[in-house]
């Protein structure tokens, strides 16, 4: 397992990116999807996921839908119009961040 | 293997035992635990429901559901004040602005007639009485609603507790006592503006929002009408 601290600041961007690709998702599905995509490298904890989702919802970036599935109610999250715009800018920020880190950590790489 | 309706009810009970009072927060946690328990069963089918539940709950860490509840409360507080702000702004549009101007003028004229300190203190006491009475009545209504539905919603709690703003309003009322006996004309205008805003705020949180509770909950919770 990698250093979870390094991922912490990117949690919102990860959630937004996943929701951009899939119309709507529920909390547990997001944790599983991230595990699957990162082959278990990144494990989003429950105590971090829901606070992040609730914050995005309060900021108006996510909307919720509830459906009855398997004897229980399931809360789905999806991007609002503002959320879609914010996703694009967060992803751009993330790419910029990765490029900057790359030039610090591996300066040779950028010279090649 | 899927969880039975009884086991789902058990999970609701479990969240209540771990200090999650509100149905909306419980529901999300119940679905999460249920998904995780079903996943655990796929890997270890021999585990009992309770054993799988314990494994799943441990993943929430030492604070259990507390972090989730706290974050939810914080997020809803933001939504609450957004709602208040939205209504507040309406009082500066036509025709509501007439009410706002009337309150302002009434205050302005009163300050010309009565000593400032007396007026501010009386307004403070009056506001306190109104808020206190409303809080008492709303608390009663909240209990009746809970008895009828057997469900508490976090946002409902927020609206009926007046968004936890009592402390802030109390602070104003206490500082009222410090105001000077008479004040200059500019100070009268400023004080009248502040008091007008305060009146509107008190009116919004103690009367308007609680009276719209059904509409607010339906908007906030897609599941509100489903259960």
Interface residues (C-beta under 8 A of the other chain):
Chain A: X26 X27 X28 X29 X32 X45 X46 X47 X48 X50 X51 X54 X55 X57 X58 X59 X64 X65 X66 X68 X70 X71 X72 X73 X74 X75
Chain B: X2 X3 X4 X5 X8 X27 X28 X30 X31 X32 X34 X35 X36 X39 X59 X60 X61 X63 X67 X68 X70 X71 X72 X74 X75 X76 X78 X79 X221 X222 X223 X226 X227
